[in-house]
Amino acid sequence: MLVRDSMHHAGAMAMQRLLGMPAAHDRQDPCGCGQQARYHETRPKQILTMLGPVVYDRAYYLCPSCHQGHSPRDRELDVVGTECSPGVRRMMAAVGSETSFDSGRQQLHLLAGLEVTTKAVERHAEAIGADIVEQEQAKRNRIVQLEFPDILGAAVPVLVVEMDGTQLPMVHAALEGRAGRSQGQPARTREVKLGCVFTHTTTDAEGRPIRDAASTTYTGAIETAELFGRRLYAEAFERGWDRAKRKVVLGDGAEWIWNIADQHFAGAIQIVDIWHAREHLWDLAAQLFPSDEKQRKRWANKLIQKLNRGRVENIVSELRSFPTRKAQLRDELRIQADYFERNRNRMRYPKFRKQGLFIGSGVIEAGCRTVIGSRLKQSGMFWTVRGANAIIALRCNRLSGKFEDYWASRSAAA
């Protein structure tokens, strides 16, 4: 640790000398207000770099029109309005996206020897996440305005879009005016909508599809289904939706999912996750035979066999004709019969298997746990909508393998 600290100190001194080398400066520099700012003086600035604190002098300009000052050198180094170098901010974004902000602060001290506050990790991680959110919104807006550029590339054999929702604990201010999930109970959570896009080109020896390695990308946010639909379509378009030979949308039976599929992914094969469909039958069996486990299993397994064979119409017929005198059970049977009838064409599982397609939405369900749950649902965590969306965007960006591209775009902009 002593050797490391010494090397960091030596590196910081070398960087300080490099940044402090005198450079020619113009007497004027463009101001954000549209006027010309004038050279005022040379001012020192201290920033925290990956090697430690560094102080350098730079030309400072003052605008006589708006009376705002700025330094072109700060803009060049991407340190305008911040006390941390891009490298340190990148490290804080990385640890802030993986664990709690305080744990991230401890990791930076242990692994990099950097002394930062918990609030600094939170502020910079959320700021970078918010910047990613802005880029995604711009991309989504280009789609709405029909200005999305053509993306060239090879044809995609099968491109799959999956989506799901998961609940996130929120601060009280983010729940005002919202009804709870249970009648009469106050709201405690908000739904995060998460989507993923991946490809598959091969199957195993038994004909089951194999997801292409490192092909999964994620996008998500706390937002309306309308906005999320545009977000997910932007991601799918970028991944080659227009070049896909076969297009698949896979999800559970939630109505908002299939509304998005119809609106943004017209022509795609729509598939209801088989495990959700089976769960509907098991839950119904538990209500119909609460005290007879043997009969419950026999009845559920019989209907699941029909489901596996794609005989959804038979399931609907049996549910509608099931004899019961209890009004509550009749209503539940009707609801479930409507569910299977509404999704019957999305439950042709033998046909989908024969085509070598996925029939389970395990990828997005795992994504809800890894992208959202493992970071944002830790004990004692409560989020604002802005803070949650920033970290969600940051995690989706990193887990999609786009973090390097994001920093490259920042460097190009600078």
C-alpha positions in Angstrom: 0.0 0.0 0.0 2.9 2.3 0.8 4.5 1.6 -2.6 1.2 2.2 -4.4 0.5 5.5 -2.5 4.1 6.6 -3.4 3.6 5.8 -7.1 0.2 7.6 -7.1 1.8 10.6 -5.5 4.6 10.7 -8.1 2.1 10.3 -10.9 -0.1 13.1 -9.5 2.9 15.4 -9.4 3.8 14.6 -13.0 0.2 15.2 -14.1 0.1 18.4 -12.2 3.2 19.6 -14.0 1.8 18.6 -17.3 -1.5 20.3 -16.8 0.2 23.4 -15.3 2.5 24.0 -18.4 1.9 27.5 -19.6 -0.3 27.7 -22.8 -1.1 30.5 -25.1 -4.6 31.9 -24.7 -6.8 34.2 -26.8 -8.0 37.5 -25.5 -11.6 36.4 -26.1 -13.6 33.2 -26.0 -17.2 32.5 -27.0 -19.7 32.7 -24.1 -22.8 30.6 -23.8 -25.0 33.7 -24.0 -23.7 34.3 -27.6 -21.4 37.1 -26.8 -17.6 37.1 -26.4 -16.1 36.6 -23.0 -12.8 38.4 -22.3 -9.7 37.1 -20.6 -9.8 38.1 -17.0 -7.0 36.3 -15.1 -5.3 33.0 -14.5 -7.0 30.9 -11.7 -6.0 27.7 -10.0 -8.3 24.7 -10.0 -8.0 21.5 -7.9 -9.5 18.2 -9.1 -9.3 14.7 -7.8 -7.8 12.4 -10.3 -7.2 8.6 -10.3 -3.7 9.4 -9.0 -4.8 11.8 -6.3 -5.5 15.5 -6.0 -4.0 17.8 -8.7 -3.9 21.6 -8.9 -3.4 23.4 -12.2 -3.6 27.0 -13.4 -5.8 27.9 -16.4 -7.1 31.0 -18.2 -10.3 32.3 -16.8 -12.7 34.4 -19.0 -15.5 36.8 -17.9 -18.4 37.9 -20.1 -19.2 41.6 -19.8 -22.8 40.9 -21.1 -24.0 38.1 -18.8 -21.3 38.5 -16.2 -20.7 34.7 -16.2 -17.1 33.3 -16.1 -15.7 30.1 -17.6 -12.5 28.4 -18.5 -11.9 26.7 -21.9 -9.4 24.4 -20.3 -12.0 23.0 -17.9 -14.2 22.3 -20.9 -11.3 20.6 -22.7 -10.6 18.4 -19.7 -14.3 17.7 -19.1 -14.2 19.1 -15.6 -16.6 22.0 -15.9 -18.5 22.4 -12.7 -17.0 19.4 -11.0 -14.1 18.6 -8.6 -13.4 15.2 -10.1 -11.7 14.1 -13.2 -13.6 12.0 -15.8 -11.7 8.9 -14.7 -12.8 9.3 -11.1 -16.3 10.0 -12.1 -16.3 6.9 -14.2 -15.1 4.9 -11.2 -17.8 6.3 -9.0 -20.4 5.5 -11.6 -19.2 1.9 -11.8 -19.2 1.3 -8.0 -22.5 3.3 -7.6 -24.2 1.1 -10.2 -23.1 -2.1 -8.4 -23.6 -1.5 -4.7 -24.8 1.1 -2.2 -23.2 4.5 -2.4 -21.5 4.1 0.9 -20.1 0.6 0.0 -18.9 2.2 -3.2 -17.0 4.9 -1.3 -15.3 2.2 0.8 -14.4 0.3 -2.4 -12.8 3.3 -3.9 -10.7 3.9 -0.8 -9.7 0.2 -0.5 -9.0 -0.5 -4.2 -7.8 2.9 -5.5 -6.8 4.8 -2.4 -9.2 7.6 -3.2 -10.9 9.6 -0.4 -14.4 10.5 -1.5 -17.7 11.0 0.4 -20.8 8.8 0.1 -22.7 11.8 -1.2 -20.1 12.4 -3.9 -20.5 8.8 -5.2 -24.3 9.2 -5.2 -24.1 12.6 -6.9 -21.8 11.6 -9.7 -23.3 8.1 -10.3 -26.8 9.6 -10.6 -25.4 12.5 -12.8 -23.9 10.1 -15.3 -27.1 7.9 -15.2 -29.1 11.0 -15.8 -26.9 11.9 -18.8 -27.5 8.4 -20.2 -31.3 8.9 -19.6 -31.1 12.2 -21.7 -29.3 10.3 -24.5 -32.0 7.6 -24.5 -34.8 10.2 -24.5 -33.2 11.9 -27.5 -33.0 8.6 -29.3 -36.7 7.9 -28.4 -37.7 11.3 -29.7 -36.0 10.8 -33.0 -38.2 7.7 -33.5 -41.4 9.7 -32.8 -40.2 12.3 -35.3 -39.3 9.7 -37.9 -35.7 10.8 -37.8 -34.1 7.6 -36.7 -31.0 6.8 -38.9 -30.6 3.6 -40.8 -28.2 1.2 -39.1 -26.5 -1.0 -41.5 -25.4 -4.6 -40.6 -25.8 -8.2 -41.3 -29.2 -9.9 -41.2 -30.3 -11.2 -37.8 -31.8 -14.8 -37.8 -34.0 -14.4 -34.8 -34.4 -11.3 -32.6 -36.4 -11.6 -29.4 -37.9 -8.8 -27.3 -39.0 -9.5 -23.8 -40.5 -7.2 -21.2 -41.8 -7.3 -17.7 -42.4 -5.2 -14.6 -41.1 -5.3 -11.1 -42.0 -3.2 -8.0 -39.5 -0.8 -6.4 -39.7 0.8 -2.9 -40.1 4.5 -3.1 -39.9 7.6 -0.9 -43.3 9.0 0.3 -43.0 12.0 -2.0 -42.9 9.7 -5.1 -46.1 7.9 -4.0 -48.4 10.9 -3.5 -51.8 10.4 -5.1 -51.1 6.8 -6.0 -53.4 3.9 -5.0 -51.9 0.9 -3.3 -51.6 -2.5 -5.0 -54.1 -3.9 -2.4 -57.5 -2.2 -2.0 -57.5 0.2 0.9 -53.8 0.0 1.4 -51.4 2.9 0.8 -48.9 2.7 -2.1 -45.4 1.7 -1.1 -43.9 0.9 -4.5 -43.8 2.0 -8.1 -43.4 -0.3 -11.1 -40.2 -0.4 -13.1 -40.7 -1.6 -16.6 -37.7 -3.5 -18.0 -37.1 -4.8 -21.4 -34.4 -6.8 -23.0 -33.4 -7.7 -26.6 -31.3 -10.7 -27.6 -30.7 -13.0 -30.6 -30.4 -16.7 -31.1 -29.1 -18.6 -34.0 -28.7 -22.2 -32.9 -30.5 -24.9 -31.0 -29.3 -27.8 -28.8 -29.5 -31.5 -29.5 -33.1 -31.5 -28.4 -34.1 -28.6 -30.5 -34.3 -26.0 -27.8 -33.0 -22.5 -28.7 -29.7 -21.3 -27.3 -29.3 -17.6 -26.7 -26.3 -16.0 -28.4 -23.5 -15.2 -26.0 -23.3 -11.6 -25.0 -26.2 -10.6 -27.2 -28.6 -9.4 -24.4 -29.1 -5.7 -23.9 -31.5 -4.0 -21.4 -33.5 -0.8 -21.1 -35.9 0.2 -18.4 -37.4 3.0 -16.3 -40.2 4.1 -14.1 -42.5 5.5 -16.8 -45.8 5.1 -18.6 -46.3 2.1 -20.9 -46.5 4.5 -23.9 -43.1 6.0 -23.2 -41.6 2.6 -22.4 -42.9 1.2 -25.7 -40.9 3.9 -27.6 -37.9 3.2 -25.5 -37.9 -0.5 -26.1 -38.5 0.0 -29.8 -35.5 2.3 -30.0 -33.4 -0.4 -28.4 -34.8 -3.1 -30.7 -34.3 -1.0 -33.8 -30.7 -0.3 -32.8 -30.2 -4.1 -32.4 -31.4 -4.8 -35.9 -35.2 -5.2 -35.7 -35.7 -4.2 -39.3 -33.0 -6.7 -40.4 -34.3 -9.7 -38.4 -35.6 -12.6 -40.4 -37.9 -13.7 -37.5 -39.1 -11.3 -34.8 -40.5 -12.5 -31.5 -42.1 -10.6 -28.5 -42.3 -12.7 -25.4 -43.9 -11.8 -22.0 -46.5 -12.7 -19.5 -50.3 -12.0 -19.9 -50.2 -8.3 -18.8 -52.3 -6.2 -21.0 -49.7 -3.3 -21.3 -47.2 -5.8 -22.8 -49.4 -6.8 -25.7 -50.5 -3.3 -26.3 -46.9 -2.3 -26.8 -46.3 -5.4 -29.0 -49.3 -4.4 -31.2 -48.3 -0.8 -31.4 -44.5 -0.9 -31.9 -43.7 -4.5 -33.0 -46.4 -5.3 -35.6 -45.8 -8.5 -37.4 -43.8 -10.1 -34.6 -44.6 -13.6 -33.3 -46.2 -13.0 -29.9 -45.7 -15.7 -27.2 -47.0 -15.8 -23.6 -44.5 -17.2 -21.2 -45.5 -20.9 -20.7 -44.6 -20.8 -17.0 -47.0 -17.8 -16.3 -49.7 -19.7 -18.2 -49.1 -22.8 -16.0 -49.1 -20.6 -12.9 -52.6 -19.4 -13.7 -53.8 -23.0 -13.8 -52.1 -23.9 -10.5 -53.5 -20.8 -8.7 -57.0 -21.6 -10.0 -56.7 -25.2 -8.9 -55.7 -24.1 -5.4 -59.0 -22.1 -5.2 -61.2 -24.8 -6.6 -59.8 -27.6 -4.5 -58.4 -26.0 -1.3 -58.5 -29.1 0.9 -58.0 -31.9 -1.7 -54.3 -31.9 -2.8 -54.7 -35.0 -4.8 -57.6 -33.7 -6.8 -55.9 -30.3 -7.2 -52.8 -31.9 -8.7 -54.8 -34.2 -11.0 -57.0 -31.3 -12.3 -54.1 -28.9 -12.8 -51.8 -31.5 -14.5 -54.7 -32.5 -16.9 -55.1 -28.9 -18.1 -51.3 -28.3 -18.2 -51.1 -31.3 -20.6 -53.6 -29.7 -22.8 -51.7 -26.4 -22.6 -48.5 -28.1 -23.6 -50.2 -29.5 -26.7 -51.6 -26.2 -27.6 -55.2 -27.2 -27.0 -56.1 -23.8 -25.5 -59.8 -23.9 -26.7 -60.3 -27.1 -24.7 -59.0 -25.4 -21.6 -61.4 -22.4 -22.1 -64.3 -24.8 -22.6 -63.5 -26.7 -19.5 -63.2 -23.6 -17.4 -66.5 -22.1 -18.6 -68.3 -25.4 -17.9 -66.8 -26.1 -14.5 -69.7 -26.7 -12.0 -69.7 -24.5 -8.9 -72.3 -22.7 -6.8 -70.0 -20.1 -5.4 -70.2 -16.7 -7.1 -66.6 -15.8 -6.3 -65.3 -19.0 -8.0 -67.6 -18.4 -11.0 -66.1 -15.0 -11.4 -62.6 -16.3 -11.1 -63.3 -19.1 -13.6 -64.7 -16.5 -16.0 -61.6 -14.3 -15.6 -59.2 -17.2 -16.2 -61.2 -18.4 -19.2 -61.1 -14.9 -20.7 -57.3 -14.8 -20.1 -56.7 -18.1 -22.0 -59.1 -17.2 -24.8 -57.6 -13.8 -25.2 -54.1 -15.3 -25.5 -54.9 -18.5 -27.3 -52.8 -17.6 -30.4 -49.9 -16.7 -28.1 -50.0 -20.2 -26.6 -49.5 -22.4 -29.6 -46.5 -24.0 -27.9 -46.0 -27.1 -30.1 -45.9 -24.7 -33.1 -43.3 -22.4 -31.4 -41.2 -25.4 -30.3 -41.1 -26.7 -33.8 -39.8 -23.4 -35.0 -37.0 -23.5 -32.4 -38.3 -20.4 -30.5 -38.1 -19.6 -26.8 -41.4 -20.1 -25.0 -40.3 -19.0 -21.6 -39.4 -15.4 -20.5 -36.7 -16.5 -18.1 -34.2 -13.9 -19.6 -36.3 -10.9 -18.6 -37.2 -12.4 -15.2 -33.6 -12.9 -14.5 -33.0 -9.4 -15.7 -35.5 -8.0 -13.2 -33.5 -9.7 -10.4 -30.0 -8.8 -11.7 -30.6 -5.4 -13.2 -33.1 -4.1 -10.7 -33.4 -6.2 -7.6 -29.7 -6.9 -6.8 -28.9 -3.1 -6.7 -32.1 -1.1 -6.1 -34.0 -3.5 -3.7 -31.4 -3.8 -1.0 -32.5 -3.6 2.6 -33.6 -0.1 3.7 -33.4 1.4 0.2 -36.1 3.9 -0.9 -35.9 5.8 -4.2 -37.0 9.0 -5.9 -38.2 8.5 -9.5 -35.2 10.6 -10.8 -32.6 8.8 -8.7 -34.0 5.3 -9.5 -34.2 6.1 -13.2 -30.6 7.4 -13.2 -29.2 4.2 -11.6 -31.5 1.9 -13.7 -30.2 3.6 -16.9 -26.6 3.3 -15.6 -27.0 -0.4 -14.8 -28.7 -1.1 -18.1 -25.9 0.7 -19.9 -23.2 -1.3 -18.2 -24.8 -4.7 -18.3 -25.5 -4.1 -22.0 -21.8 -3.6 -22.7 -22.3 0.0 -23.7 -20.3 1.8 -21.0 -17.2 2.1 -23.2 -19.3 3.6 -26.0 -20.8 6.1 -23.7 -17.4 7.4 -22.5 -16.1 7.4 -26.1 -19.1 9.6 -27.0 -18.3 12.0 -24.2 -14.6 12.2 -25.3 -15.8 12.9 -28.9 -18.2 15.6 -27.7 -15.4 17.2 -25.6 
